[in-house]
């Protein structure tokens, strides 16, 4: 369904990104089904890339560039990939449009003012290990250095329920709506923390211990961790390490904040999403579900942990 050109750019971009992310999820499933993953190491043995990452990114960037030629797009899979629009273009108008209400403060954005951060397959290591519920496709939308819109697609949502429809796409606009899922509050009387399963260290563990959790969920993928907050399965996401990048956090932050939660670095400082910002989140991540006193937990992070993480 074609989107009206008089709709705010942000509304059109979120709606189109929902359709494109959903299509990218199909590409990922098809590549895994064929079994030819084409795994290569990037920075180290824990930082992997597969043909699914590459093909999904080519599709997302080609399709977004066709629809919104003036936006800036930064993708995870190498600078050369972000400039190549050789992927098969998917027309989001083939899918039903999503009704995205745009807050008045974001209704007059121009394409040139928007930066899109793309992680075509968040949780690659888990993908190669068969932990498919950890996998997400992330399209984050930033304006003036702030995350304002986000799309989190789960290509394997329901994969353990035979006969159920595979995949789910969740979206959010800060100051507006969240769509694609029911929001659930985490349980009272507990403090469940989610954190990394593959990048642990004494600093990471010190930060977790300092907030006194009743349970710790060690899982893969920033998108998956934030989904646990949105699903009411965790209260906090604590990661005192420079292990993740802007494309890991932009989309999840926007969806979480649209739902009333908060995501900052481990010191409580906003993460900047300008196109010129360093890609690495050097000062870690602290995220809290809606209703959780974020600043209170920032203050519980030990000073030596904050000092260990330099911008």
Secondary structure by P-SEA (a helix, b strand, c coil): ccccccccaaaaaaaaaaaaaaaaaaaaaaaaaaccccccccccccccccaaaaaaaaaaaaaaaaacccbbbbbccccccccccccccccccccccccccccccccccccccbbbbbccccaaaaaaaccccccbbbbbbbcccccccbbbbbccccccccccccbbbbbbccccccccbbbbbccccbbbbbbbcccccaaaaaaaaaaccccccccccaaaaaaaaaaccccbbbbccccccccccaaaaaaaaaacccccccccbbbbbcccccccccbbbbbbccccaaaaaaaaccaaaaaaccc
